[in-house]
């Protein structure tokens, strides 16, 4: 049982520490002042670990640590301080503290690990002392404990020679040398030479007989044998522990990255929604103006430029929606090799003659499920980035392969669960990227290109496309060493069905039917009224869901169609449609939204492709969508 002394003048902190450190092998003793802590220490038979606040009301935590070490020489003290600095670290070392931690404490798992490590160190020190006592009491008893220890134990001279005098069986296994061979070495011979270019190592590096090295946790004690100073070292290979720590760090980083991209996606989706409403007004008015002024008007070219610019802006919002996974993808079972072969000729034209294109496809590639057109866009975006990274020419390599991830392998390499995947790899030998660029690579509007040469949406679009397909994309790059993108797509189970093709555009003209328009954006509502009026419909307007409901209930004549935005204040479009169809069961519905996927999935009110129209829309698509309702 390990007795842990917790010293802090804040009761809340003591309560939290007690909650996280409670365990069957720990006895927790709490103290709110230095005097109380030292009183506990005097009365206690032993204390293994003490967590001491550096700033106590009656005495300094450093003084308490010093007194505790005097009363209980084996105790390991962990100082807690809100002011972490080099001076704090030096002071902690001077009083013999095991470690120090910063307040407020955010990583309690790390705190528990430090406390357990400190307790283990105390146990090892006591084990060593018991070993030394056993040396004096009985050689036979010493040999049993010495050779039965699971940790490697090496006994050497404590002087500069470091001559090894003895080693146990665990040391023989750890270093790959017999006991006789170890006795012929110095302790320095077991340590690997320090690595050049690094700072102070966090642990020692030791070397086996075959030259391989391993990270070692070493604790030591000293004793005298026949007047000769000796040192006993307990050595533990911590390779596995460091590996687990690295895996945890990597998983934490992947989680932070995923959360960051999700937050950016929500912001991008909101921007696209608002922008689509504005574009609907600009594009609709420009098209109406284009028809009104006629082709002979001197202003026609300027209006056409407005229309074209609006359409380009609509493409940007579609890319934003793809990144935020709000744009519906037409997923189908496909052969990724065929996608590469179909676009290969276009890629050669895009990258130019000074870049060599090498394509290596796995002939036995498994089928995957994705949007074929969007996967072509992924390849095109990768090729354009590679071309820009190799202005003086170079090599672009496209590869496909089957990959199987087991256990943690997929999670660590690509953030994926165990299973079968198809991998698309695109590599170049261009200028590469530094860590700063890599950390923001898939963020929308982030670009390293000169102004006017890139929107910063290419790789953001790639990210959204791959995520929608249930896969992931990873980038690997170093400055001056080129870049590799790897896309992983889940293998299709063979049961997925191809999405139905879109219905042909209907060009039916209105015949005086009444259309109720519910739209909270006045500019968009005005465009809808003008277009539908031009196409032969009678239009009734409402600025929100409740107004539309009241207008419909008070209207004595027929209402043939409801054209409604899905997201409105007071009453949503879906709720409005449901209420009106209760009193007008033959009412036809056309939903509008700047969130295509939200309309289709979340609201669940779409009866077919003709019952929904995404923003921004033009005159032709609006008229066709309304007309199609009468054809169905």
N, C-alpha and C positions, 0 to 999 in steps of 0.2 A: 504493500500500500504506500503510495507516494503522498506525502503531506505537502500541500501547496498553500503558501501564505500570500494572500492578496491584500495589498496596502494602498488605499486611496481615500482621500477625504470626501469624495463624492459618492453617496450611497447608491445612486443610480448606476454608476459605473461598476461598483462592487456587485450589484445585483446582476448586471449584464454579464460580467466576467464569470460569476458563479454559474449562470445559466449555460454558458458555452463550454465551461471547463468541467462541468459535473460529469463524473464517470465512476464505474465500479472500482477502478484501481486508484482513485484519487480521493484524498480527504482534504477538503477546502476549509481554510481558516481565514476569516476576514478581520481586518483592522482598519480603523479610520484615521489613526494618528501614528506618528513615529513611536510615541511612548507605548501605545497599545501594542504595536507590532513587536517592539523589543521585549515587552512583558510576555507575549506569547512565545517568543524565541527562547527566553530564559526558562520558561516552564516546560517547553517541548523537549522531548528526548531527541528528536531529529526533525529537520526540515529539509526537503529535497529541493524545492524550487520556490523562489519568492518573486512576485511581480510587484514592483515598488514604484509609485508615482515619484518623479524627481522633485516635485514641489509640494511638500507637505506643510501644514500650518505651523507645526511646532519644531520641526527639524528638516534639514535637507534630506532628500531621498538618497543622495550620495553617502551621507553620514550613516544613514540607516543601513545601506548596503554594506558599508565598511564594518559596522558593528555586527551585522548578521554573519558576515564572513568570519569574524573573530569568534563569535559564539558557536557557529556551526561551519567549520572549515570546508565541508563538502557542499554546502548549499550553492546553488547556481542562481544568480540574481539577474532578472530581466527588468531593466529600467523602462518606465513609461514617461514620455515627455511630449509636450505640445510644440516644442521648439527644437526641431532636428537640425543639427549643424555639425561641422567637423569638430568644434570644441566639445559638443555633447558626446561625440563618439570617443574622443580622447579621454574625457573625464570618466566615461564608462569603463574604458580599458584600465585606467589607473586604479579604480576601486575593485578591479577583478570581475566586472559584470560579464555574464555570459553573452548578453545581447541587449539591444534596446529597440523599442518600437515607438512609432509616432502616434500621437493622439490627434484627432479622433481615430479610433481603430475601425477600419473598414473591412479588412480581410480576417475574419475570425478563424477561418480554417488554417490560415498561416500561423495565427497566434497559438492555436491548439497544437500545431505541429512543432512550434518552437518550444512550448512547454514540455511536450513529450520528449523532444530531442534533449532538452536540458536534463530531464529526469533520467533519461537513458545514460547521459554522460555521468551523472552522479552514481548511477548503478555501476557503470563500468569502473569509475574511480574506486568505489568500494570493493568491487570485484578484484581490482588490482591490489588494493590494500590487503584484502583477505588472502590473495595469492602470496603476497610478500610475507604475511604472517605464517602462512602455511609452509613457505620456504624455511622459516626459522623453526617451526614446530616439527615438521616431518617431511622429508624428501618424498616419501611415497604419496602422502596426501597432496603435496604440491604437484607431483606429476599427474595425478588424476585430474585435478582442476585445470592445470596448464594445458594438457593435451585434450581435455574434454570440452574446452571452450569452442563455441562455433565461430568466434572471431579469430583472425590470425594474431598471434602474440609473438613478438620478437624482443629478445633481451640483448642489449648491446652496452658497450662502455659509454659512459656519459661524457667522455673527453672528446677531443678533436678527432681522434682516430675512428670513433664510431664502430669499433670492431664488434661484430655479432658473436655473442657467446652461446645463444640458444634460440630455438624456434619450435613452435608446436606443429602438430600435423595440419591444422588449418592453414598455417603459413606455407607449409610445403605445397599444399594444393593451390593456394592463391598465387604463389610466385612460380610454380612449376619447377621447383628445385628441391633436392633432398635436404634433409636436416644438415648433413655433412657439408653439402655445397653452400648452404646459407651461412654456416659457421666460418667459412673461408672468405666471406665478403664483409664489407663495411656497410653500415646502414645507408650511407650515401649512394651505394651501388644499386639500391632498390628504388631510389627516386629517379624519375625521368627528368631529363634536362628541361629547364624552363623554356616555354615557347617564346619565340621572338615576336616583338610587336604587341604583346598583350600587357595588360595592367597586372595588378596584384591578383593572383588566382584565388578563387573562392574556396579551393580545396587543393590538396596535394595530388600530384600525378605520380603513380608508381609504375614500375616496369617488370614484366614477367621475363622468364628465361628466353622466350622466343622473340623478344623485342617489342611485343605489343604492350600498350599502356592502358591503365584504367584509373578512374578518379577514386581517391582513397580518403576516407574519413579516419583521422588518426588522433587517438588520445594517449597520453603518456604520463608516467609517474617515475620517480627516482628512488633509489635505495642504495645502501652500501653492502657490498659482499666482500667480507674479509678486508675491509678498509678501502676497497676500490669502488668509486662512484659508478653506479649502473643505472641504466634507463630501461624501463619496460614499456613497449609500445603495443597498443591494441589497434589493429588495422582492419578496416571493413571496406569492401568493394561497394561503392554506391552508384555503380553504373545504372542499375535498374531504377533506383530512386530518382536520379537525375532525368532519366528517360520519361518517367511518369510525370515529373514536374514540367518538362518541356511539352509533353502532350497536353497537359492541363493548360499551360500558357497559350498554346496554339488554339485549343478549343475556345478559350476565353476570347482570344482575338477574333476568331471566326464569328463568335456570337456578337461581339461589339460591331464588327463590320456589317453583319446582317441587319442588326438593329439600326445602324446608321443609314443603310441603303433603304430600309423600309420607311424611315422617317423622311428621307429625301423624296422617296416615291410618293408619299402622301402630299408633300408640298408641291411636287411637279404635277400631280393629278389636279390639285386645286387650281393651280395656275392655268392648266389646259382648259379646265371647265370655264373659268371666267373669260379666258381668251376666246374660246369657241363662241360664246354668246356675242362678244364684240365682232368677231369675224362674220357671224351670221348677218349682222346688221350691215357691215361694210360690203360684203359680197352681194347680199340681196339688193341693196340700193344701187350698187354699181351695175349689176346686170339689168335691173329695171331701167336705169338711166341710159344704158347702152341701147336698149330697144326704143326708148323714147326719142333720142336725138337722131337716130338713123345713121347709116354708113357715110353719108356725105358731110356730116358735121365735122368741123375742124377739131372738136374736142374728143372725137371718138377714140383716137389712139391713147390719149391720157386715161380715159375711162377703162380701156382694155388693159392698160398697165396696172390699174387699181385691181381689176379682176384677177389678173395673173399673180400679182403680189399677194392677194388674199388667199389664192389657192396654194401658193408656196408656204404661206404662214400656216395654213390648215395642215400641210404635210408635217410641219414642225410640231404642231400640237398632237398629231397622230403618233409621232415618235415619242413625245413625252408620255402619252397614254400607254404606249408599248412598254416603256421603261417602268412605269408604275403598275403594269399588269392590269390596266383598265381597258385595254383594247382587245376585242375578241379575236382569238387565233383560230384558224380552220385546221385543227389537228387531224392528221391522217397517217396511216402506216406508210412509211417511205423507205427507200433505199438511199442512204446518204451518199453512196458512191455515185448514183445517178445524178444527184444534185450537183456534185462536184464536176462530173463530166459535162453536164449541160451548161454550166457557167464558165467552164475552163477557157473557152475562146474569148468570152467577154473579159475575163480577168487578164488575159494576155494583152488585150488592147488597153486596159486600164493602167497596168503597171509599166508599159512601155518596153522597148526592145533592149534597153540596157540592164534589165532585170531578168534573170533566168528563173523560169517557173518549173519546179519539179513536183510532180504529182505521184504519190505512192499510195495506192488503195488496196485495202485488204480484200482479197477476192471472196472470202467467206464471211463478209461483214453481216452481222445480225441486223434485222429490220428495227427501226426506231419509230417513234411517234412524234411528229412535229408538224409545223406549217411549212410546206415546201417553199412557197414564195419567200417567207421570212428567213428560212435557212439560207436561201440564195443571197438575201440582204446581209446576213451575218458574214458570209464569205466575202462579199463585196467590200464591206466595211473593214474587215481585216486586211484585205489586199490594198485598199487605199492608204491605210495607216502604215503598212509595210513600205509602200512606194515612197511615202513622204519621209520615212526614216532612212531611206537609201537613195539620196539625191544623186550620188555618184555611181549608182548601179549596185548590184548585189544578187542575192539568191533568195527566192521565196519558195518554201517547201510546204506542201499540203499533204497530210497523211490521215488515213482512217485506220482504226484498229478496234478489236473487241477487247474489253477489259472486265475482269471480275474482281470485285473488292470483297475481302473477308474481314469480319470483325471491325476493329477500329481503323483499318487501313484506309477505307473510303472516306471515313469521317475526317481523318487527319489530312489526307492528300487533297480531297476535293469537297469536304463537307457533305458527303453523301452516305446514305445507309448502305449496308452490305447488299450486294446483288450484281447483276450483269448490266453492263453499260456499253454504249458505242462511243468511241472517242474520236473527235475531229481535232487535229493539231495543225496549227498554222505558224510557221517559224520564219524569221528573217535574220539576216546578219548585219542589221543596220546599227544605228547609233545607240539603241537601248534606252533604258529609263532609269532614273535614280529613285531611291525609296520615297521621296516626297511626291513625285509624280505617280508612282505605283499606288500610293495610299488613296489617291483621288481618281483613279483611272476611269471608273465607271460612273462617276457623278455627272449628271446632266449639266451642260454648259461649261464643263471644265475642258480646256484645250491648251495645248502648248504651241499651237500654230499662230502665225501672225494674224492680226486683225483682218477680217474679211476672207480668210482662207479656211475657216472651219466653224461649224456651229457648236461643237462640243457635245453633239447628241449621238454621234456614230456608235461609240462603245456603250453609251447608256442604253441605246436601242438594242444592241446585242445582248446586254445583260437582261433586259426585260423579255426579249424573245426566248432566250434559253430558260429563264425562270418559269415562264408560262408553259414550256414544254416539260416541266418537271425535272429539268437538268440543272447544270451549273457550269460556270465558266471560270477558269483560273488563268492568271497571267504570270509569266516568269521572265524576268529581265534584269540585266545589269548594264550600267553605263559602258558603252563601247563593246558590249558582248552580244547585241541583238536581243530579240524578243520572241517568246513563244506563247501563243494562246492555246489553251486546251478546253474544248467544249465536251462535256459528258452528257449524253442523252440516255434515258432508260430504254432498255430493250422492249419492243412491243410484244404483247402476249398473243398477237395474231387475231384477237377478237374485236379490235376497234374497227369502227365503220367510218368510211369516208364521209365527210360533211356534205350535205346536199348542195348542189350548185345554186347560185343565186337565181331568182326568177327573172325573166326578161322584163325590161322597163315597160310599164303600161302608160299609154299616152291618151287616156280617156279624158274628154272635156266635161266640165260640169254642166248640168242641165237644171240649174236653179236650186239645187239641194242646199239645205241649211247646214252650216258648219259652225259649231261652237268652239272658239279658240280660247284656251286657258293658258296664259303665259305671263309670268311676273315681270319680265324684262320688256319695257314699253317699245324699245326699238325693234326687238325681235317680233313682238306682237304686230307691229305696224307692217313689217315685211310680209308676214303670213297673210294679213288682211289684203294687202295689195295684190299678192300673187294669186290667192284663191279667188278674189274678185275678178281679176283679169281672166281667170280660167273658168268663169261661169258659175261660181258658187255664191250663195248669200251668206255673209259672215256676221256672227254675233261674238263680241269680245268680252273677256273678263280678265282682271289683273291678278287674280289668285284663285285658289281652289274653292274657297267659301263663296266668293262672288260668282264663280261659274255655276256652283250648285244652286244658289239663289236665283240666278238668271234663268237656268234651265227649268227649275220648278215653277217659275212665274211665266214661262213662255207658253202661250196657248197653241202655237203651231207645231209642226214637226221639227225635230232636230235629227238630222241623218248621221252626222259625224261629229265626234269629239276629238279635236286636236289639242293635246295637253302636254305641257312640260311635266316630267316625272317629279322633279324636286321643286316644290313651291312652298312658301310660308302658309301657315294656317291649316292647309289641307293638301296632301300630296296628290300627284296625278293619278296614282294607282287607287287611292281611296276615293277620289272623285269619280273615277270610272266605275268603281264597284257600286257606289251609291246610285249613280245615274242609271246604270243598267238594271237596277232593281225596279225603277219606275218606267224606264224606256228599254225594254229587253232587246230591241232590234238595233240599238245604237251601235254604230261602228266606232272603233277606237284607233287613233294613231298617237303613239307616245313619242315625245321628243326629249332628248337629253344630251348633254355634253359628256356624259359618262356611259359609253356604250355597254360595257360589261355590267355596270351597276344596274342599268335598265333591264338587261336580259336575265341576270342571275338573281340579284337581291330582290327586285320587285316582283319577279315571277309572273308578270301580267302580259307577256308577249305571246300572242297566239301564233305568230308566224313572222317571217322576215318583213312582210309588208306592214305589220302593225307597229314598227319602230323605225324612227329616222334619227340618225345622229347629227349633232351640230358640229361644224357649220354645214348648212345645206344650201343648195342653189334653187332657183325657180323651177327648173326641170324636175329635180329629184322630189321636191315638195309636192308639185302637182301630180307627178307620177304615183307617189305614195298614197295620196288621197284617192286618186282615180282607181288604184289597184284594189281598194277596199270594196268598191262596187263590182269588181270583176270576180272577187273570191266567192 
